[in-house]
Amino acid sequence: DCLYDFGPGAGRFGGTIVGQGSPKQLQRKKKSLTGQYLSDQLSIPLPQERRVIYEKQGKTDVAVSPSGHWLELKGARLNNLQSVDLSIPLGAFICITGVSGSGKSSLIEETLARAVTKKLHRSKEAPGPHDALLGLEQINKAIIVDQRPLGNTPASNPATYTGVFDQIRELFSRLPDAKVRGYQPGRFSFNRSGGRCEDCEGNGQRCIEMHFLPDVWVTCETCNGKRYNQETLSVKYKGKSIADVLEMSIGEVAELFNNIPAIRRTMETLCAIGLDYLTLGQSAPTLSGGESQRVKLAAELARPSTGKTLYLLDEPTTGLHFDDIAKLLKVLNSLVELGNTVIVIEHNLDVIKTADWLVDVGPEAGSGGGQIIAAETTKKLVEHADRYQKQSTKAGSRKSAQSPLLRSYTGEILKPILASGKREKREVFDAHALGEKQAGDIDLKQVGRDAQMPWQKEGRRWHTQDHVSLSGAACQWEGAALETVIDFVENKDGFGEINWNHRSIVEVNGPVKKQGWFLHANTGDEWLLRLNFRVKRNTFKQDELRDQLALKSLDDLDELPIYGRSNRVRVKNLKGPWQEVSLTVHWQEEISTPAFMEFLETACESYLSLINHDQIKPDEIMPWKVLKQKWHLSRKGFPNNKRVVWDAALLESLFDLLEQTYPDAEIQWDSKSLVNFTRAGKKKSFLTVHTKRREGVDVTLQASPGQITLGKIADLGSEREIKTDSKGNEQARIRFTNQKQVEAKTLKQLLKSISDA
């Protein structure tokens, strides 16, 4: 009877009543977006072309999938389903229609979705009873997208969900101010201690627990809702702190980082689907269901795509405005254009009319449903409804008709819509084009690289006078202690030039750097300078050296606000010819002693005697370069002393299989834990075997997009995963834990397909 239209836009662009009255009155309001849809000034058009086409085979029209492949579910019989067979054209936009209670959710959510996720992702939810699932080898992963919130706390927001916040934090950590303070990306996280405001734990709000009432969130008085402490907020990019970025709208953030492709891609994707008004750091519980859904879809759209993903949505238009539905369709069609498959259970005719393929379930609810009335394009479904009407009329009445056809309510309602609707080319969005390099772009890794840091200008001064700890606080240990050690070494013949060119390490080498370093002075701690010396094996004994240097434990140093009972001198023999001596110092006077100078003299002589008499043997330092294949087949080189769960014969069988499959490949055995297979004349490996993991032997295959799917390798090994790099290339990793897995016929077929490619 009366409509109130809020707007004119969403979020900060809305909040006013732009029109009110009857539907006819609202149509005359120019500012009313709803009125424009009611008056048909705006509408969701029919697509000019459907992705599923029909080809003549004899006298019959046969549907052709855009990808050439189908996903088939045979004999589904959960709840009211009457042992139905479902065929889904992969690479298309599919709508599941039918009256409420007809069996749509039983068919898609409780049977198809669970069957696919159980096979691909080892989901524990049991699917409804069915006979077979075919075509899964063409699918890489299945994702269920709903309108549930991104999270339930202020820590969840569009920035964290889409992953773009990782890249923004990386950018801030590369700024000169952050480098000087030693800030890593974690410093700019509001979920970790260090950079966040500890009073509100990075939420920007504090939770006040109320007895018998819901908890109340109030703005934190310490940070005023900024989430971070003042030290972190002092680092700025183009005048904006990390908190400022989170408080900006997505549209403003897209403009701020317009020349950073890694960030631009995600931000422009969010803008393109109508979320530019949202605040980047807006807490998840404050987002509407439709907004949450579009953020999830945008995150998918911005990721490198293999074109082999199955997306499932249950009534995604619930609570959405006409214009929101248009934006939703833009996202869904963009996903399909990348070669993915989208299946939606839907009642909304604006969505149904644009689908490539309809599966109409019914005809009625409950026991009167559970059948697939028709699985066809919209045009064919309308023709089905017409045939039913004609046959029902000939039989005298619809109720008494003895026709093999079932009534399609969807087809009947679609008929006038298809007849009168205007047709336009589908609107899609190419997120990948935004990630390509444009004029003026800066790679994320190049940010801050041109700025010369203090340790690069005056390294000695930085490490001994101006040094800042890795936590950002000024160092309290005496720089003169480091100068004492360095001056002594510089006066000794046989050492190379001192390397000051690192933020927190001063390195002393011999004349040839490959021979190994002598001293690493770690200057990044606030209270202690850590000196690590490498000398000839068995040069020092720990107890004797501790007595000689007589350094007090931290608990005995009342002047320092740090504690610990452990000894400050440690001696450890390493693999090969080396021994490492580590000690911590605060005051220069601790090492300005005859005992320390005697130790330093002995350490220098030990190191120089080792490197000058060629006592460093390659097989002691890097045995894998000498032993090669024998090293990888041995039980040496594993990261810890825990039991290796797989048998050594597994690795021998695997290498035999690989050498038989790739007789012309060049095999590189000279890495510590990786064996790389390369083609003749090529540098990049196409297959890698990781031989030194206790949990299993990992084989990684390099493949072009879509060449290997998770469905194709679902039965191989004990674990499987497929990752996509920024260029769209894929790496399929399979873990083997027993010899039977290596002997599988499907593995040989997979390896051969890679060989043929």
CORZIRA-V434920 format. One record per residue. N is the residue number from 1. SS is DSSP state (alpha for helix, beta for strand, coil for the rest). OMEGA is omega in whole degrees, -180 to 180 (999 if undefined). Layout:
n:ss:omega
N:SS:OMEGA
N:SS:OMEGA
//
This chain:
n:ss:omega
1:coil:-179
2:coil:180
3:beta:171
4:beta:-176
5:beta:-180
6:beta:-179
7:beta:3
8:coil:179
9:coil:-180
10:coil:176
11:alpha:-178
12:alpha:179
13:alpha:-180
14:coil:176
15:coil:177
16:beta:176
17:beta:-176
18:beta:179
19:beta:176
20:beta:-179
21:beta:179
22:coil:178
23:alpha:180
24:alpha:179
25:alpha:-179
26:alpha:179
27:alpha:-177
28:coil:-180
29:coil:-176
30:coil:-179
31:coil:-176
32:coil:177
33:alpha:177
34:alpha:179
35:alpha:180
36:alpha:176
37:alpha:180
38:alpha:-179
39:coil:-180
40:coil:171
41:coil:173
42:coil:178
43:coil:175
44:coil:-173
45:coil:171
46:beta:178
47:beta:179
48:coil:-179
49:coil:173
50:coil:-178
51:coil:176
52:coil:180
53:beta:178
54:beta:175
55:beta:179
56:beta:171
57:beta:-172
58:coil:179
59:coil:-174
60:beta:172
61:beta:-178
62:beta:180
63:beta:180
64:beta:179
65:coil:179
66:coil:179
67:coil:-175
68:coil:-177
69:coil:180
70:beta:170
71:beta:-173
72:beta:175
73:beta:-174
74:beta:170
75:beta:178
76:beta:-173
77:coil:177
78:coil:179
79:coil:-176
80:coil:180
81:coil:-173
82:coil:178
83:coil:-174
84:beta:176
85:beta:-178
86:beta:177
87:beta:-178
88:beta:176
89:beta:-178
90:coil:-177
91:coil:-177
92:coil:176
93:beta:-172
94:beta:175
95:beta:173
96:beta:-174
97:beta:180
98:coil:-179
99:coil:178
100:coil:-180
101:coil:-177
102:coil:179
103:coil:-177
104:alpha:-178
105:alpha:178
106:alpha:-178
107:alpha:-172
108:alpha:-173
109:alpha:-171
110:alpha:179
111:alpha:-176
112:alpha:-176
113:alpha:-179
114:alpha:179
115:alpha:-180
116:alpha:-178
117:alpha:177
118:alpha:-178
119:alpha:-175
120:alpha:-171
121:alpha:179
122:coil:177
123:coil:-178
124:coil:179
125:coil:-178
126:coil:178
127:coil:175
128:coil:-178
129:coil:178
130:coil:-176
131:coil:-175
132:beta:174
133:beta:-174
134:beta:177
135:coil:-176
136:alpha:-179
137:alpha:179
138:alpha:-177
139:coil:-179
140:coil:178
141:beta:178
142:beta:-178
143:beta:177
144:beta:-177
145:beta:-180
146:coil:-178
147:coil:178
148:coil:-179
149:coil:177
150:coil:179
151:coil:-175
152:coil:-179
153:coil:177
154:coil:-180
155:coil:179
156:coil:-179
157:beta:-180
158:alpha:-179
159:alpha:-178
160:alpha:-176
161:alpha:-178
162:alpha:-179
163:coil:-178
164:alpha:-180
165:alpha:176
166:alpha:-179
167:alpha:178
168:alpha:178
169:alpha:177
170:alpha:179
171:alpha:-179
172:alpha:-179
173:alpha:180
174:coil:178
175:coil:-178
176:alpha:-180
177:alpha:180
178:alpha:180
179:alpha:179
180:alpha:-179
181:alpha:-180
182:coil:-178
183:coil:173
184:coil:179
185:alpha:-180
186:alpha:179
187:alpha:-176
188:alpha:174
189:coil:177
190:coil:178
191:coil:-178
192:coil:176
193:coil:-179
194:coil:-179
195:coil:-177
196:beta:172
197:coil:-175
198:coil:-179
199:coil:179
200:coil:-180
201:coil:175
202:coil:-180
203:coil:-174
204:coil:179
205:beta:176
206:beta:-178
207:beta:176
208:beta:-178
209:coil:-179
210:coil:177
211:coil:177
212:coil:178
213:coil:177
214:coil:178
215:coil:-179
216:beta:177
217:beta:178
218:beta:-179
219:beta:-180
220:coil:-178
221:coil:-178
222:coil:-177
223:coil:-179
224:coil:177
225:coil:-176
226:coil:177
227:coil:-172
228:beta:175
229:coil:-173
230:alpha:-180
231:alpha:180
232:alpha:-179
233:alpha:-179
234:coil:177
235:coil:-175
236:coil:175
237:beta:-177
238:coil:177
239:coil:-177
240:beta:174
241:coil:179
242:alpha:177
243:alpha:177
244:alpha:-180
245:alpha:-180
246:alpha:-179
247:alpha:180
248:coil:174
249:beta:-179
250:alpha:177
251:alpha:179
252:alpha:179
253:alpha:178
254:alpha:179
255:alpha:-179
256:alpha:-177
257:coil:-174
258:coil:-178
259:coil:176
260:coil:-173
261:alpha:-176
262:alpha:179
263:alpha:-177
264:alpha:-176
265:alpha:-179
266:alpha:-176
267:alpha:180
268:alpha:176
269:alpha:177
270:alpha:179
271:alpha:-175
272:alpha:-180
273:coil:170
274:coil:180
275:coil:-177
276:coil:-178
277:coil:-179
278:coil:171
279:beta:-176
280:coil:-179
281:coil:-179
282:coil:-175
283:beta:-174
284:alpha:-178
285:alpha:-179
286:alpha:179
287:coil:176
288:coil:179
289:alpha:179
290:alpha:178
291:alpha:179
292:alpha:-179
293:alpha:-179
294:alpha:175
295:alpha:178
296:alpha:-180
297:alpha:178
298:alpha:178
299:alpha:178
300:alpha:-177
301:alpha:-177
302:alpha:-180
303:coil:173
304:coil:-172
305:coil:174
306:coil:-178
307:coil:-177
308:coil:-177
309:beta:176
310:beta:178
311:beta:179
312:beta:-178
313:beta:179
314:beta:180
315:coil:-176
316:coil:-178
317:coil:-180
318:coil:178
319:coil:-177
320:coil:175
321:coil:177
322:alpha:-176
323:alpha:176
324:alpha:179
325:alpha:178
326:alpha:179
327:alpha:177
328:alpha:179
329:alpha:178
330:alpha:179
331:alpha:-177
332:alpha:179
333:alpha:176
334:alpha:177
335:alpha:-180
336:alpha:180
337:alpha:177
338:coil:179
339:coil:179
340:coil:179
341:beta:-180
342:beta:177
343:beta:178
344:beta:168
345:beta:-169
346:coil:173
347:coil:-174
348:coil:-175
349:alpha:178
350:alpha:177
351:alpha:-177
352:alpha:-175
353:coil:-178
354:coil:-175
355:coil:175
356:coil:-172
357:beta:179
358:beta:171
359:beta:-175
360:beta:-177
361:beta:-179
362:beta:5
363:coil:-178
364:coil:179
365:coil:176
366:alpha:-178
367:alpha:178
368:alpha:-180
369:coil:177
370:coil:178
371:beta:173
372:beta:-178
373:beta:180
374:beta:173
375:beta:-170
376:beta:172
377:coil:-180
378:alpha:-179
379:alpha:-179
380:alpha:179
381:alpha:176
382:alpha:177
383:alpha:176
384:alpha:180
385:alpha:178
386:alpha:-180
387:alpha:178
388:alpha:-179
389:alpha:-178
390:alpha:-179
391:alpha:179
392:alpha:179
393:alpha:180
394:alpha:-179
395:coil:176
396:coil:176
397:coil:-178
398:coil:-175
399:coil:-176
400:coil:-177
401:coil:178
402:coil:-175
403:coil:175
404:coil:179
405:coil:175
406:coil:-176
407:coil:177
408:coil:176
409:alpha:180
410:alpha:180
411:alpha:-180
412:alpha:-178
413:alpha:-179
414:alpha:-172
415:alpha:-180
416:alpha:-179
417:alpha:179
418:alpha:-178
419:alpha:-173
420:alpha:-175
421:coil:177
422:coil:-176
423:beta:178
424:beta:176
425:coil:-179
426:coil:177
427:coil:179
428:coil:-176
429:coil:-179
430:coil:-179
431:alpha:-175
432:alpha:179
433:alpha:-180
434:alpha:179
435:alpha:179
436:coil:-175
437:coil:177
438:coil:180
439:coil:179
440:coil:-179
441:coil:176
442:coil:176
443:coil:-177
444:alpha:-178
445:alpha:-179
446:alpha:-178
447:coil:178
448:coil:-176
449:coil:-178
450:coil:-179
451:coil:179
452:coil:-175
453:coil:-177
454:alpha:-179
455:alpha:175
456:alpha:179
457:alpha:-179
458:coil:-174
459:alpha:-178
460:alpha:180
461:alpha:-179
462:alpha:-174
463:alpha:-177
464:alpha:-177
465:alpha:-173
466:alpha:-170
467:coil:178
468:beta:-177
469:coil:180
470:coil:177
471:coil:179
472:coil:180
473:coil:178
474:beta:180
475:coil:-177
476:coil:178
477:coil:-174
478:coil:179
479:alpha:179
480:alpha:178
481:alpha:178
482:alpha:-180
483:alpha:178
484:alpha:-179
485:alpha:-177
486:alpha:180
487:alpha:179
488:alpha:-178
489:alpha:-179
490:alpha:179
491:coil:179
492:coil:175
493:coil:174
494:coil:180
495:beta:176
496:coil:-180
497:coil:180
498:coil:-180
499:beta:178
500:coil:-166
501:coil:176
502:coil:-175
503:coil:-171
504:coil:179
505:beta:170
506:beta:-173
507:beta:175
508:beta:-180
509:beta:169
510:beta:-180
511:coil:177
512:coil:-173
513:alpha:-178
514:alpha:-179
515:alpha:178
516:coil:-177
517:beta:177
518:beta:-176
519:beta:166
520:beta:176
521:beta:-179
522:beta:-173
523:coil:-172
524:coil:179
525:coil:-177
526:coil:-171
527:coil:-174
528:coil:170
529:beta:-180
530:beta:179
531:beta:178
532:beta:179
533:beta:173
534:beta:-177
535:beta:179
536:beta:-178
537:coil:177
538:coil:178
539:coil:-177
540:coil:171
541:coil:-170
542:alpha:-176
543:alpha:-180
544:alpha:-179
545:alpha:177
546:alpha:179
547:alpha:-178
548:alpha:-176
549:alpha:175
550:coil:176
551:coil:-179
552:coil:175
553:coil:-178
554:alpha:179
555:alpha:-178
556:alpha:179
557:coil:-176
558:coil:-177
559:coil:-175
560:coil:-179
561:coil:177
562:coil:-172
563:coil:177
564:coil:-179
565:coil:-176
566:coil:-179
567:coil:-177
568:coil:177
569:beta:180
570:beta:180
571:beta:-177
572:beta:173
573:beta:180
574:coil:175
575:coil:-178
576:coil:-173
577:coil:-169
578:beta:166
579:beta:-180
580:beta:177
581:beta:-180
582:beta:175
583:beta:-178
584:beta:-174
585:beta:173
586:coil:-177
587:coil:176
588:alpha:-176
589:alpha:180
590:alpha:-177
591:coil:176
592:coil:-177
593:coil:177
594:alpha:-179
595:alpha:-180
596:alpha:179
597:alpha:176
598:alpha:176
599:alpha:-177
600:alpha:178
601:alpha:179
602:alpha:-180
603:alpha:180
604:alpha:-179
605:alpha:180
606:alpha:-179
607:alpha:-176
608:alpha:178
609:alpha:-179
610:alpha:-176
611:alpha:-176
612:alpha:-178
613:coil:175
614:coil:179
615:coil:178
616:coil:-178
617:coil:-179
618:alpha:-177
619:alpha:176
620:alpha:-179
621:alpha:-177
622:coil:-176
623:alpha:-179
624:alpha:179
625:alpha:179
626:alpha:-177
627:alpha:179
628:coil:-174
629:alpha:180
630:alpha:178
631:alpha:-176
632:alpha:179
633:alpha:-179
634:coil:178
635:coil:179
636:coil:173
637:coil:178
638:coil:-170
639:coil:179
640:coil:-173
641:coil:179
642:coil:-176
643:coil:174
644:coil:-171
645:coil:-178
646:coil:-176
647:coil:-178
648:alpha:-180
649:alpha:178
650:alpha:-177
651:alpha:178
652:alpha:179
653:alpha:-179
654:alpha:180
655:alpha:175
656:alpha:-180
657:alpha:-178
658:alpha:180
659:alpha:177
660:alpha:-177
661:alpha:-177
662:coil:-176
663:coil:-177
664:coil:-177
665:coil:174
666:beta:-176
667:beta:-179
668:beta:-176
669:coil:-167
670:coil:174
671:coil:-175
672:coil:-175
673:coil:-177
674:beta:171
675:beta:-176
676:beta:175
677:beta:179
678:beta:176
679:coil:-177
680:coil:178
681:coil:-179
682:coil:178
683:coil:-176
684:coil:-180
685:beta:175
686:beta:178
687:beta:180
688:beta:176
689:beta:176
690:beta:-171
691:coil:-172
692:coil:172
693:coil:-176
694:coil:-175
695:coil:-179
696:coil:177
697:beta:-177
698:beta:175
699:beta:179
700:beta:-180
701:beta:175
702:beta:-176
703:beta:174
704:coil:-177
705:coil:177
706:coil:-178
707:coil:178
708:coil:176
709:coil:178
710:coil:177
711:coil:-178
712:coil:-178
713:coil:-174
714:coil:-177
715:coil:-176
716:coil:175
717:coil:179
718:coil:177
719:beta:180
720:beta:172
721:beta:177
722:beta:178
723:beta:180
724:beta:179
725:coil:-175
726:coil:180
727:coil:178
728:coil:178
729:coil:-173
730:beta:172
731:beta:179
732:beta:-180
733:beta:178
734:beta:179
735:beta:179
736:beta:-180
737:coil:176
738:coil:-173
739:alpha:-180
740:alpha:179
741:alpha:180
742:alpha:-177
743:coil:-178
744:coil:-180
745:alpha:-179
746:alpha:177
747:alpha:179
748:alpha:180
749:alpha:179
750:alpha:-179
751:alpha:179
752:alpha:179
753:alpha:176
754:alpha:179
755:alpha:-180
756:alpha:-180
757:coil:999
//
